[in-house]
């Protein structure tokens, strides 16, 4: 359990690099890491991978424990996606297909 006063820190760890999810390999991704100190021994980490034109494709969590290093916790991965073609008058980003 985290304290109500805990502060989560984010940093960009990759831009334009490849990333992988169960749905496949994506060549142009943004990877962001968050850190949140749970207590004096444990820091919780989450890594978010966003693929250009697709969105969030993977989340990995770890606990950084003093004396043990990083211990994997959970992994969530996009398993399938499809995109609707853009309409001729649509200036917005690609949209998700249902």
Secondary structure, DSSP 8 states (H G I E B T S, - for coil): ---TT--EEEEEEEEEEEEEETTEEEEEEEEEEEEEE-SSSEEEEEEEEEETTTEEEEEEEEEEETTTEEEEEEEEE-----B----TT--S---B--
